[in-house]
Amino acid sequence: MFIYSLRASTVKMVGVICAALTVLITLIAFVPTYAISSQTSANAGDTEVNYSYEKVKGAEDAATFLSQFGWKVDPSPVEVKTVTVPKEFDKIYAAYNELQKEQGLNLTKYKGKDVTRYTFSVTNYKDYEGTVYANVLVYRNRVIGGDICSADVSGFVHGFEG
């Protein structure tokens, strides 16, 4: 005959293990993966264009990323800077995130994260004589946001597909 007894501490330990497994399974199911393999955009001619937002490991890769949209930039960036996406968006950052959403990106899941911003001078912007910059935000080798903007105070800001 086999007799097995459980003490109160053993029951507590089993309960803690079950609770930990439940939390782990819940986290795996609901935590976003931050994976952006490619974005698809429809042009006026109903043709689909695929853009790769991954494998951006440095300034050269960021410049290559911009060339997908037809932008020619100086190969060396004007600035490479680590910036922190704020945990709370003010009106300006909320409006900037709306611009990102229009191009299929979203900065909300990167709140509080440190990202790298590459800023390049655009050399082929048509019908504008002033200085134009391209900003590319990169987190873990993926483009998570960015814009094309003028250096003028009363200038313009738009997404990559200008």
Secondary structure by P-SEA (a helix, b strand, c coil): cbbbbbcaaaaaaaaaaaaaaaaaaaaaaccccccccbbbbbccccbbbbbbccccccaaaaaaaaaaacccccccccbbbbbbccccccaaaaaaaaaaaaacccccccccbbbbbbbbbbccccccccbbbbbbbbccccccccbbbbcccccccccccc
